[in-house]
Amino acid sequence: MKIVFTPDWFLGSDVLIEIFSFIILVLFFYFSVRAYKINKKKNSLYLGTAFLLIAVAELATIFTKLILYYDTTFTQNIGRVVVTYSIVKSVDVFYYIGFFFHKFLTLFGFYLIYRIPLEKKSSEDFMLAVYFIILSAFFSQGVYALFHLTALVLLILIANNYYKIYKKNRLPNTKILVIVFSILAFSQILLLMSQVEFIYALAQVLQLVSYLILLVLIIRIIKYGTKKKSSKHNIRYVRNNPRKKRRD
């Protein structure tokens, strides 16, 4: 038996949202690599890699939900949940593995983004964080709110980091990232209340909006990122790099 907190009228739409999110995140990774080849700034590559992990997480949940929605023999709608029975036990294994990797890769990607602006980094802190991320992903199989709560904490820390950077450099790329992570954080708050059908749907839509804003950042990178003189639009300026004041 599997329980998926997805309203029956929203089935399929959430998968389409996740597919679109996956495409945007992969595009962001691609242009991050391009920016790294131009400016040789590792932070560009790190940010793109973190979003690639989140993209793979989206792919994992897409495949898992497709199995749940379509490779079943009986589906019974009960209120706000969908209870699905399957003939093949391997589907159960796929279910748990799929959602575990979705949670682990999402949290790991957020943690990498959180680490990017930090000046002091240690391997010990990294290993400890990975340990707790694994625990959160594993135990949230039974307590689903644990995953959203952990993601919320990471996103608040990320948004706060980039807001501090934005106050120093006042650059548009940094501001866009602050908006994206703030919206993502708010969507996690809504997902903590996902027992209400329309709130779950609203949270999914907000995540889509955040990735659409990220797409705007990608377009800015395409338009300005390869120009040597367009410093304020280049993706490498999403880190802590205050711009120099011009002399009159």
HELIX and SHEET records of a PDB file:
HELIX    1   1 ASP A    8  PHE A   10  5                                   3    
HELIX    2   2 SER A   13  ASN A   39  1                                  27    
HELIX    3   3 LYS A   42  TYR A   70  1                                  29    
HELIX    4   4 SER A   90  ARG A  115  1                                  26    
HELIX    5   5 SER A  123  PHE A  139  1                                  17    
HELIX    6   6 TYR A  144  ASN A  169  1                                  26    
HELIX    7   7 PRO A  172  LEU A  191  1                                  20    
HELIX    8   8 GLU A  197  TYR A  224  1                                  28    
HELIX    9   9 SER A  231  HIS A  233  5                                   3    
HELIX   10  10 ILE A  235  VAL A  238  5                                   4    
SHEET    1   A 3 LYS A   2  VAL A   4  0                                        
SHEET    2   A 3 VAL A  81  TYR A  85 -1                                        
SHEET    3   A 3 PHE A  74  ILE A  78 -1                                        
END                                                                             
